[in-house]
């Protein structure tokens, strides 16, 4: 079954610049149920590197280390959303 997977990218501040750091654990998490409830139109408005995707890091499906990350970060999910809804909206013709 097709799923929507968000990826958390942790960062830290170095000389007033955001710098990518190694994740403390698994950085990908399933957001399918949340976005399916949200609906396709609203889900497709979510953008990578934006508050709309960053908010996904606080979902219960995110690992604890992600939900409690103290530093800067960004979340990518846009491509996974697009692939999910393309798959769901396909009309299957088995005849």
TAPEGI-V35945 format. One record per helix or strand of 3 or more residues. SS is the DSSP state (H for helix, E for strand). FROM is the first residue (numbers start at 1). LEN is the number of residues. If there is no record, write none. Layout:
# TAPEGI-V35945
ss={SS;SS}
from={FROM;FROM}
len={LEN;LEN}
This chain:
# TAPEGI-V35945
ss={E;E;E;H;H;H;H;E;H}
from={5;17;28;32;40;51;64;73;78}
len={10;4;3;7;4;8;4;4;11}
